[in-house]
Amino acid sequence: MKQIKLYRILRLTLLNVIAANIIMIIIAIFMYPPLLSMPHSTSYILKLAVLIFLYVIFVILATKVITPQSILRIGTLFGAIAAMTEIIHISIENFGHLNARAETVSTGIFMVAIFLLFAASGYCVNLNKKNIISGLWTGLWSAVVCMLLVMTYGLSQHQNITPQIVGNLEL
C-alpha cells in the first residue's frame, strides 16, 4: 500500500509540474502576440506540444507499480540534483555577465556534470540489480525529471523577462 502511494505521489507531482509548464507556455504565447505571425512559429509550438505530450505519457508509464521503486527513487534523486546543477548554470549564463570564453567553458563543464549525474544514477541501480536495462531506465528517468524541472525554471524566468523585452522593443 505504501509503495502504491509513493508512485501516485510522484506521478501527481510530475503531472502538476507538466501542467504548470503548459500554463506558462500558454501565457508566454499570449504575452507576445507577434510570435504567432513569425515564420514557422506554428511548427515550433506543435513540436513543443508533442514533447510535452511525450513527457505526460512517459511519466504515466514510468510511475506504474510495475516499475521497480529503486529506479524511480534513485532516478528522481539524481534528476533533481542534475536539475539544480542546470538551474545554477542557467542562472550564471543569464545573470553572471561572463565573457564568451568563460561562458563556453562553464557550459561544457556543466553539461559534462549533468551527463555524469545521469550516468551515475544508472550505475547506482546497475550495481544493486546487476541489470543494465534497469540502469539505462534509471538514467533516462533522471534525465526526464531533470528536464521537466529545468523547463519549469526556464519558463518561470521567461515569464519575468518577457514584459521587459516587449517593453524595450516598443521603445
ChimeraX commands (.cxc) that place a marker at each C-alpha (Angstrom):
marker #1 position 0.00,0.00,0.00 radius 0.5
marker #1 position 2.80,2.42,0.92 radius 0.5
marker #1 position 4.57,1.62,-2.36 radius 0.5
marker #1 position 1.46,2.41,-4.43 radius 0.5
marker #1 position 1.08,5.72,-2.58 radius 0.5
marker #1 position 4.68,6.68,-3.45 radius 0.5
marker #1 position 4.09,6.00,-7.13 radius 0.5
marker #1 position 0.90,8.04,-7.05 radius 0.5
marker #1 position 2.57,10.99,-5.28 radius 0.5
marker #1 position 5.44,11.03,-7.77 radius 0.5
marker #1 position 3.05,10.78,-10.74 radius 0.5
marker #1 position 0.81,13.57,-9.46 radius 0.5
marker #1 position 3.77,15.81,-8.63 radius 0.5
marker #1 position 5.31,15.47,-12.08 radius 0.5
marker #1 position 1.97,15.81,-13.86 radius 0.5
marker #1 position 1.37,19.02,-11.88 radius 0.5
marker #1 position 4.81,20.26,-12.98 radius 0.5
marker #1 position 3.85,19.50,-16.58 radius 0.5
marker #1 position 0.50,21.29,-16.13 radius 0.5
marker #1 position 2.30,24.33,-14.74 radius 0.5
marker #1 position 4.62,24.27,-17.77 radius 0.5
marker #1 position 1.64,24.14,-20.14 radius 0.5
marker #1 position 0.04,27.11,-18.38 radius 0.5
marker #1 position 3.27,29.12,-18.55 radius 0.5
marker #1 position 3.68,28.29,-22.25 radius 0.5
marker #1 position 0.15,29.48,-23.00 radius 0.5
marker #1 position 0.73,32.67,-21.01 radius 0.5
marker #1 position 4.02,33.24,-22.86 radius 0.5
marker #1 position 2.30,32.88,-26.23 radius 0.5
marker #1 position -0.38,35.39,-25.28 radius 0.5
marker #1 position 2.14,37.80,-23.74 radius 0.5
marker #1 position 3.92,38.08,-27.08 radius 0.5
marker #1 position 1.27,38.01,-29.85 radius 0.5
marker #1 position 3.78,38.66,-32.71 radius 0.5
marker #1 position 5.12,35.16,-32.05 radius 0.5
marker #1 position 2.20,33.66,-33.95 radius 0.5
marker #1 position 2.92,35.77,-37.03 radius 0.5
marker #1 position 6.58,34.69,-37.22 radius 0.5
marker #1 position 7.62,32.14,-39.84 radius 0.5
marker #1 position 7.49,28.54,-38.61 radius 0.5
marker #1 position 6.03,29.55,-35.24 radius 0.5
marker #1 position 3.22,27.03,-35.61 radius 0.5
marker #1 position 5.65,24.16,-36.12 radius 0.5
marker #1 position 7.67,25.35,-33.12 radius 0.5
marker #1 position 4.56,25.37,-30.91 radius 0.5
marker #1 position 3.45,21.96,-32.25 radius 0.5
marker #1 position 6.88,20.45,-31.54 radius 0.5
marker #1 position 6.68,21.78,-28.00 radius 0.5
marker #1 position 3.18,20.31,-27.62 radius 0.5
marker #1 position 4.38,16.91,-28.86 radius 0.5
marker #1 position 7.32,17.00,-26.46 radius 0.5
marker #1 position 5.06,17.77,-23.51 radius 0.5
marker #1 position 2.63,15.05,-24.60 radius 0.5
marker #1 position 5.53,12.58,-24.67 radius 0.5
marker #1 position 6.53,13.70,-21.17 radius 0.5
marker #1 position 2.99,13.03,-19.94 radius 0.5
marker #1 position 2.95,9.56,-21.50 radius 0.5
marker #1 position 6.41,8.73,-20.14 radius 0.5
marker #1 position 5.58,9.93,-16.62 radius 0.5
marker #1 position 2.34,7.93,-16.56 radius 0.5
marker #1 position 4.01,4.77,-17.87 radius 0.5
marker #1 position 7.12,5.08,-15.70 radius 0.5
marker #1 position 5.18,5.60,-12.48 radius 0.5
marker #1 position 3.18,2.40,-12.81 radius 0.5
marker #1 position 3.60,-0.05,-9.96 radius 0.5
marker #1 position 5.49,-2.46,-12.25 radius 0.5
marker #1 position 8.48,-0.08,-12.36 radius 0.5
marker #1 position 10.94,-1.01,-9.60 radius 0.5
marker #1 position 10.90,1.55,-6.82 radius 0.5
marker #1 position 14.70,1.82,-6.81 radius 0.5
marker #1 position 14.67,3.09,-10.42 radius 0.5
marker #1 position 12.22,5.87,-9.58 radius 0.5
marker #1 position 13.79,6.72,-6.22 radius 0.5
marker #1 position 17.40,6.94,-7.41 radius 0.5
marker #1 position 16.48,8.41,-10.79 radius 0.5
marker #1 position 14.36,11.11,-9.18 radius 0.5
marker #1 position 17.10,11.99,-6.70 radius 0.5
marker #1 position 19.80,12.25,-9.36 radius 0.5
marker #1 position 17.39,14.06,-11.70 radius 0.5
marker #1 position 16.69,16.67,-9.04 radius 0.5
marker #1 position 20.42,17.12,-8.39 radius 0.5
marker #1 position 21.06,17.46,-12.13 radius 0.5
marker #1 position 18.20,19.97,-12.39 radius 0.5
marker #1 position 19.70,22.09,-9.62 radius 0.5
marker #1 position 23.05,21.93,-11.41 radius 0.5
marker #1 position 21.47,23.09,-14.67 radius 0.5
marker #1 position 19.49,25.82,-12.91 radius 0.5
marker #1 position 22.74,27.12,-11.44 radius 0.5
marker #1 position 24.24,27.03,-14.93 radius 0.5
marker #1 position 21.31,28.91,-16.49 radius 0.5
marker #1 position 21.43,31.49,-13.70 radius 0.5
marker #1 position 25.15,32.03,-14.25 radius 0.5
marker #1 position 24.55,32.40,-18.01 radius 0.5
marker #1 position 21.71,34.88,-17.56 radius 0.5
marker #1 position 22.97,36.94,-14.67 radius 0.5
marker #1 position 26.73,36.28,-14.45 radius 0.5
marker #1 position 27.79,38.52,-17.34 radius 0.5
marker #1 position 30.70,36.24,-18.26 radius 0.5
marker #1 position 32.78,36.78,-21.38 radius 0.5
marker #1 position 32.27,34.40,-24.30 radius 0.5
marker #1 position 35.24,32.17,-23.49 radius 0.5
marker #1 position 34.30,31.75,-19.81 radius 0.5
marker #1 position 30.69,31.05,-20.75 radius 0.5
marker #1 position 31.74,28.40,-23.27 radius 0.5
marker #1 position 33.97,26.67,-20.73 radius 0.5
marker #1 position 31.34,26.81,-17.99 radius 0.5
marker #1 position 28.71,25.41,-20.36 radius 0.5
marker #1 position 30.96,22.47,-21.19 radius 0.5
marker #1 position 31.69,21.79,-17.54 radius 0.5
marker #1 position 28.03,21.94,-16.54 radius 0.5
marker #1 position 26.95,19.71,-19.45 radius 0.5
marker #1 position 29.54,17.07,-18.57 radius 0.5
marker #1 position 28.47,17.25,-14.91 radius 0.5
marker #1 position 24.81,16.73,-15.81 radius 0.5
marker #1 position 25.52,13.81,-18.13 radius 0.5
marker #1 position 27.71,12.26,-15.45 radius 0.5
marker #1 position 24.85,12.56,-12.98 radius 0.5
marker #1 position 22.53,10.74,-15.40 radius 0.5
marker #1 position 25.15,8.03,-15.86 radius 0.5
marker #1 position 25.81,7.82,-12.11 radius 0.5
marker #1 position 22.14,7.21,-11.40 radius 0.5
marker #1 position 22.10,4.32,-13.85 radius 0.5
marker #1 position 25.34,2.97,-12.42 radius 0.5
marker #1 position 23.96,3.01,-8.86 radius 0.5
marker #1 position 20.94,0.96,-9.86 radius 0.5
marker #1 position 23.05,-1.32,-12.04 radius 0.5
marker #1 position 25.29,-2.09,-9.04 radius 0.5
marker #1 position 22.31,-3.23,-6.97 radius 0.5
marker #1 position 20.26,-5.02,-9.61 radius 0.5
marker #1 position 23.06,-6.30,-11.86 radius 0.5
marker #1 position 20.81,-5.43,-14.80 radius 0.5
marker #1 position 21.99,-2.98,-17.43 radius 0.5
marker #1 position 18.43,-2.29,-18.65 radius 0.5
marker #1 position 17.44,-1.08,-15.16 radius 0.5
marker #1 position 20.49,1.17,-15.18 radius 0.5
marker #1 position 19.54,2.61,-18.56 radius 0.5
marker #1 position 15.96,3.23,-17.42 radius 0.5
marker #1 position 17.22,4.97,-14.28 radius 0.5
marker #1 position 19.48,7.26,-16.31 radius 0.5
marker #1 position 16.60,8.05,-18.66 radius 0.5
marker #1 position 14.24,8.71,-15.75 radius 0.5
marker #1 position 16.76,11.05,-14.11 radius 0.5
marker #1 position 17.07,12.94,-17.42 radius 0.5
marker #1 position 13.27,13.30,-17.69 radius 0.5
marker #1 position 12.96,14.57,-14.12 radius 0.5
marker #1 position 15.85,16.98,-14.68 radius 0.5
marker #1 position 14.47,18.41,-17.92 radius 0.5
marker #1 position 10.97,18.83,-16.50 radius 0.5
marker #1 position 12.29,20.80,-13.55 radius 0.5
marker #1 position 14.66,22.84,-15.72 radius 0.5
marker #1 position 11.85,23.59,-18.18 radius 0.5
marker #1 position 9.76,24.87,-15.28 radius 0.5
marker #1 position 12.59,27.12,-14.15 radius 0.5
marker #1 position 13.24,28.38,-17.68 radius 0.5
marker #1 position 9.59,29.15,-18.31 radius 0.5
marker #1 position 9.28,30.92,-14.97 radius 0.5
marker #1 position 12.28,33.07,-15.88 radius 0.5
marker #1 position 10.69,33.74,-19.26 radius 0.5
marker #1 position 7.56,34.99,-17.50 radius 0.5
marker #1 position 9.67,37.50,-15.58 radius 0.5
marker #1 position 11.79,38.67,-18.52 radius 0.5
marker #1 position 9.24,38.82,-21.38 radius 0.5
marker #1 position 7.46,42.00,-20.22 radius 0.5
marker #1 position 10.83,43.79,-20.08 radius 0.5
marker #1 position 11.76,42.59,-23.57 radius 0.5
marker #1 position 8.41,43.60,-25.06 radius 0.5
marker #1 position 8.70,47.00,-23.34 radius 0.5
marker #1 position 12.18,47.51,-24.79 radius 0.5
marker #1 position 11.00,46.53,-28.27 radius 0.5
marker #1 position 8.24,49.13,-28.16 radius 0.5
marker #1 position 10.69,51.96,-27.34 radius 0.5
marker link #1:1,2 radius 0.2
marker link #1:2,3 radius 0.2
marker link #1:3,4 radius 0.2
marker link #1:4,5 radius 0.2
marker link #1:5,6 radius 0.2
marker link #1:6,7 radius 0.2
marker link #1:7,8 radius 0.2
marker link #1:8,9 radius 0.2
marker link #1:9,10 radius 0.2
marker link #1:10,11 radius 0.2
marker link #1:11,12 radius 0.2
marker link #1:12,13 radius 0.2
marker link #1:13,14 radius 0.2
marker link #1:14,15 radius 0.2
marker link #1:15,16 radius 0.2
marker link #1:16,17 radius 0.2
marker link #1:17,18 radius 0.2
marker link #1:18,19 radius 0.2
marker link #1:19,20 radius 0.2
marker link #1:20,21 radius 0.2
marker link #1:21,22 radius 0.2
marker link #1:22,23 radius 0.2
marker link #1:23,24 radius 0.2
marker link #1:24,25 radius 0.2
marker link #1:25,26 radius 0.2
marker link #1:26,27 radius 0.2
marker link #1:27,28 radius 0.2
marker link #1:28,29 radius 0.2
marker link #1:29,30 radius 0.2
marker link #1:30,31 radius 0.2
marker link #1:31,32 radius 0.2
marker link #1:32,33 radius 0.2
marker link #1:33,34 radius 0.2
marker link #1:34,35 radius 0.2
marker link #1:35,36 radius 0.2
marker link #1:36,37 radius 0.2
marker link #1:37,38 radius 0.2
marker link #1:38,39 radius 0.2
marker link #1:39,40 radius 0.2
marker link #1:40,41 radius 0.2
marker link #1:41,42 radius 0.2
marker link #1:42,43 radius 0.2
marker link #1:43,44 radius 0.2
marker link #1:44,45 radius 0.2
marker link #1:45,46 radius 0.2
marker link #1:46,47 radius 0.2
marker link #1:47,48 radius 0.2
marker link #1:48,49 radius 0.2
marker link #1:49,50 radius 0.2
marker link #1:50,51 radius 0.2
marker link #1:51,52 radius 0.2
marker link #1:52,53 radius 0.2
marker link #1:53,54 radius 0.2
marker link #1:54,55 radius 0.2
marker link #1:55,56 radius 0.2
marker link #1:56,57 radius 0.2
marker link #1:57,58 radius 0.2
marker link #1:58,59 radius 0.2
marker link #1:59,60 radius 0.2
marker link #1:60,61 radius 0.2
marker link #1:61,62 radius 0.2
marker link #1:62,63 radius 0.2
marker link #1:63,64 radius 0.2
marker link #1:64,65 radius 0.2
marker link #1:65,66 radius 0.2
marker link #1:66,67 radius 0.2
marker link #1:67,68 radius 0.2
marker link #1:68,69 radius 0.2
marker link #1:69,70 radius 0.2
marker link #1:70,71 radius 0.2
marker link #1:71,72 radius 0.2
marker link #1:72,73 radius 0.2
marker link #1:73,74 radius 0.2
marker link #1:74,75 radius 0.2
marker link #1:75,76 radius 0.2
marker link #1:76,77 radius 0.2
marker link #1:77,78 radius 0.2
marker link #1:78,79 radius 0.2
marker link #1:79,80 radius 0.2
marker link #1:80,81 radius 0.2
marker link #1:81,82 radius 0.2
marker link #1:82,83 radius 0.2
marker link #1:83,84 radius 0.2
marker link #1:84,85 radius 0.2
marker link #1:85,86 radius 0.2
marker link #1:86,87 radius 0.2
marker link #1:87,88 radius 0.2
marker link #1:88,89 radius 0.2
marker link #1:89,90 radius 0.2
marker link #1:90,91 radius 0.2
marker link #1:91,92 radius 0.2
marker link #1:92,93 radius 0.2
marker link #1:93,94 radius 0.2
marker link #1:94,95 radius 0.2
marker link #1:95,96 radius 0.2
marker link #1:96,97 radius 0.2
marker link #1:97,98 radius 0.2
marker link #1:98,99 radius 0.2
marker link #1:99,100 radius 0.2
marker link #1:100,101 radius 0.2
marker link #1:101,102 radius 0.2
marker link #1:102,103 radius 0.2
marker link #1:103,104 radius 0.2
marker link #1:104,105 radius 0.2
marker link #1:105,106 radius 0.2
marker link #1:106,107 radius 0.2
marker link #1:107,108 radius 0.2
marker link #1:108,109 radius 0.2
marker link #1:109,110 radius 0.2
marker link #1:110,111 radius 0.2
marker link #1:111,112 radius 0.2
marker link #1:112,113 radius 0.2
marker link #1:113,114 radius 0.2
marker link #1:114,115 radius 0.2
marker link #1:115,116 radius 0.2
marker link #1:116,117 radius 0.2
marker link #1:117,118 radius 0.2
marker link #1:118,119 radius 0.2
marker link #1:119,120 radius 0.2
marker link #1:120,121 radius 0.2
marker link #1:121,122 radius 0.2
marker link #1:122,123 radius 0.2
marker link #1:123,124 radius 0.2
marker link #1:124,125 radius 0.2
marker link #1:125,126 radius 0.2
marker link #1:126,127 radius 0.2
marker link #1:127,128 radius 0.2
marker link #1:128,129 radius 0.2
marker link #1:129,130 radius 0.2
marker link #1:130,131 radius 0.2
marker link #1:131,132 radius 0.2
marker link #1:132,133 radius 0.2
marker link #1:133,134 radius 0.2
marker link #1:134,135 radius 0.2
marker link #1:135,136 radius 0.2
marker link #1:136,137 radius 0.2
marker link #1:137,138 radius 0.2
marker link #1:138,139 radius 0.2
marker link #1:139,140 radius 0.2
marker link #1:140,141 radius 0.2
marker link #1:141,142 radius 0.2
marker link #1:142,143 radius 0.2
marker link #1:143,144 radius 0.2
marker link #1:144,145 radius 0.2
marker link #1:145,146 radius 0.2
marker link #1:146,147 radius 0.2
marker link #1:147,148 radius 0.2
marker link #1:148,149 radius 0.2
marker link #1:149,150 radius 0.2
marker link #1:150,151 radius 0.2
marker link #1:151,152 radius 0.2
marker link #1:152,153 radius 0.2
marker link #1:153,154 radius 0.2
marker link #1:154,155 radius 0.2
marker link #1:155,156 radius 0.2
marker link #1:156,157 radius 0.2
marker link #1:157,158 radius 0.2
marker link #1:158,159 radius 0.2
marker link #1:159,160 radius 0.2
marker link #1:160,161 radius 0.2
marker link #1:161,162 radius 0.2
marker link #1:162,163 radius 0.2
marker link #1:163,164 radius 0.2
marker link #1:164,165 radius 0.2
marker link #1:165,166 radius 0.2
marker link #1:166,167 radius 0.2
marker link #1:167,168 radius 0.2
marker link #1:168,169 radius 0.2
marker link #1:169,170 radius 0.2
marker link #1:170,171 radius 0.2
view
